[in-house]
Amino acid sequence: MLDVEDLTDNEREEQLRRWWSDNWAWIIGGVALGLALLAGWQYWQRHQVQVAERDLASYQAVLEGLDSNQRDVAGQKADVLRKEHPASPYADQADLALARAAAERGELDEAARRLGLVADNSKDPELRIVARTRLARVLLAQGKPDEALALLDPAQAGAFAAYVREIRGDAYKAKGDADAARREYDAALATTDAEKTGLDARYVELKRDALGIAAAPAAAAAPAPAAAAAAPAEAAPR
């Protein structure tokens, strides 16, 4: 193969011209594609910022509606936000705020509905767990302990495992199952520190102790009396 250094200036120029003739379309296309990707990325970033700003404004409108006692307006703003951007963190926060306000007014059905939206739609795993624990509390207040139990899985609760156990204990207590409640409270207290987010250990101990002492196992049946060691003595002959 001929070394480039052996070529004359004219030959090198001709070689470069042929190379450009064969490759110019690919080079121009690559540059154009790179510029298009850069422009698209910048547009997407600007769009995301604009969406976040609009969502924040909607969330602030929800809070202002609650502060001014315009609950219907606040609810409508939150519903539009949830419909247009169901996975927005601001939609989650708006529904949590409305759920809290509804619970404070005793409107438990509305509180449960709002919490269910967060539990089902949030992209934040921990926020979904928080929503489920709050929803379980609402269900207990509605007298629905079985639904509360079905909602909470300690194995999926991560850092909230102990708190989930506590709520499950409350649910079993509401069902009148003191033994199951005690097991859940004990399990809550036995979790690692990393799993005790939101847990008031002393309060759980008080609730567990208020259940009383666990029922002792049924006593075993008393053994049958032993047979007489000796046969009755015969009466002495007169």
Buried (B, 14 or more C-beta within 10 A) or exposed (E): EEEEEEEEEEEEEEEEEEEEEEEEEEEEEEEEEEEEEEEEEEEEEEEEEEBBEBBBEBBEBBBEBBEEEBBEBBBBBBBBBBEEBBEBBBBBBBBBBBBBBBBEEEBBEBBBBBBBBBBEBBEEEEBBBBBBBBBBBBBBBBEBBEBBBEBBEBEEBBBBBBBBBBBBBBBBBBBEBBEBBBBBBBBBBEBEEEBBBBBEEEEBBEBBEEBEEEEEEEEEEEEEEEEEEEEEEEEEEE
